[in-house]
Amino acid sequence: MSEASRIPVTVLTGFLGAGKTTLLNRILTENHGQRIAVIENEFGEIGVDQELVINAEEEIFEMNNGCICCTVRGDLIRILGNLMTRRDKFDRVVLETTGLANPGPVAQTFFVDEGIRAEFALDGIVTMVDARHFYQQYQDSEETRTQIAFADVIVLNKTDLVSGADLDMLERRVRAINALARIVRADPARQASVPMNAVLGIGGFDLARALEYKPTFLEPEYPFEWAGAYDLEAGDYTLTLQEGPDPAMKIVICGPLASDNLDPAKAAERVFALFSDEATPASPGAVIEPEMRARLLDLPMGESNTKFEIRIKSAGPYWLFTQHLPEEFAMTLANSHGVEQTPSVHKNFDPGHSHDSRVASFSIDTDRPVDAERFQAWLSHTLQTQGTQLYRMKGFLNFKGANERIVIQGVHMVVDTSSLGPWGNRPKKSQLVFIGRDLDEQLLTRGFEACVSDEA
C-alpha cells in the first residue's frame, strides 16, 4: 500500500492527569474535517475514560489490560485489524495510552508488525506535560522521562498554574530531554487548547531519533522472558517450581509450526498475543496439555516444589514460554522416571521495561448515593494525607438528593468536579478509580464507604 493511502495514527501520551483526555475531546470537537477513530487504554479494572470522551460512541475502542506497552500489543493489533473492516468510516486513528505507558513499544508496533505497517502509518507521538506537577513526576517516574524522549510534539499543559519564569525553566528542562521535538504551550485560558495542525498531520514519527534514544527500538518486546523447545516422548511430565518473586506465573505450552523452524524469535511472534488474553488458572497438581492459550500457574507463597502435570499425547517438539525466567523459580521439567528434560533451543527475552511495582490502581463502585458533605470532608482529609502519593483519581459521583451526574478528576492534591447533566436513563452509581504509589487501599475504601448514605 502506498504511503498516501495508509491510515495515519496519532499516539497521545503523557503522565497521569496531564490532560490527554481533554486534548482528545478538543480534537473530536474541532472543525478540522477529519473523521477520527479513537482507541482508549486505561489502567484500572473499571473503565471510565470512554464516558469522559465525548461524541465518540461509534468510533471508540477500549482496552483495560493496563500496560499497553507489552501485554496489550496483541489487543492493539486485533483492534487495528478490526478497524480495517470499516475503513470508509474514518480518516485517522487517535490512540490515547494510559498515563503509565511507555510509548516506545506502541510506536514499535507500527514498524515491526508487517500487517500493521502495510495499512497504518504512525503520524507522530504527542506527549502532554503537566506544567504544575512535572518535576515531581519527573523524579518519581521513568515513564515521564520516556514519554518526553519519544515525543514528536510536546504540549505544555496547565500553563496557568505556574509563573512565566517557571514555565520558561520547564521548557528548557524538557528541551534538554528531547532537543528535536516541537514544544507547544497550551492556551492558559483553556486547558489543552492548541492548534490542531500542531498535533494532527505531524508528518511522521521520527524513527531516527527513537533509534538514537533506544538502539534496540526495532527489536520487539514481549510479555514473557523465556522460551524453550523440548523434544518430548508421549507421556506425563512434572513441571516443578520453587517459590519465586511472584505468587503466579503465566506460561504457554504449544506445538511448533513448520514456519517456526525452531526459531524462538519466530515462535514468539506467533505466541505473544496469547499472553494478552485472560489466562486460564491452574492450581498446583493441575494437568496441562499443549494448546494455544495461556495458563496462569498458582504458586502459593511459602511453599516449595509446586508441581504441575504436563500431558503429552504424541511425541515431538514442544514450545514452553514463561512469563519470568525459569531460574527465578528453579523451574524443572522431568519425565515419569524423574529424568530432567533439557531444551534443544532456548532464548531469553529482554522485557525491555519495567513498572514501579509500588504503583497500582484500584476501584470503588457503589449503587448507593453518596452524602456530599461527608464526601467533601473525606476528600479533603485524603488529599492532605495521601495527596502526594495519589497520582490520579477519576470517576463519577451520585450525590444523595441530586439528579446531576458529577464527574471528578484529580491529580495529586488538585481536584476538579463538574456536572455532566442529568443521569437520564443511566443507572445512578458512583465509580472511582485511584492510581498511585503505596496507596492504602483499605483505608481509602473504608473512608469512602463512610460517605455512602444509608438512605436511597
Secondary structure, DSSP 8 states (H G I E B T S, - for coil): --GGGSEEEEEEEESTTSSHHHHHHHHHHS-----EEEEEE-SSSS--HHHHS-S-TTTEEEE-SS-TTTTTHHHHHHHHHHHHTTGGG-SEEEEE--TT--HHHHHHHHHH-HHHHHHEEEEEEEEEEETTTHHHHHHH-HHHHHHHHT-SEEEEE-GGGS-HHHHHHHHHHHHHH-SSSEEEE--TTSTT---GGGTS------HHHHHHH-TTTTS---S-SEEEEEEE-SEEEEEEE---SSSEEEEEEE---GGGTT-HHHHHHHHGGGGGS--EEE-TT-EE---SS-EEEE--TT---EEEEEEESS-EEEEEEESS-GGGTT-EEE-TT--B---SEEEE--------TTEEEEEEEESS-B-HHHHHHHHHHHHHHHTTTEEEEEEEE-BTT--EEEEEEEETTEEEEEEEEE-TTS---EEEEEEEES--HHHHHHHHHTTB-S--
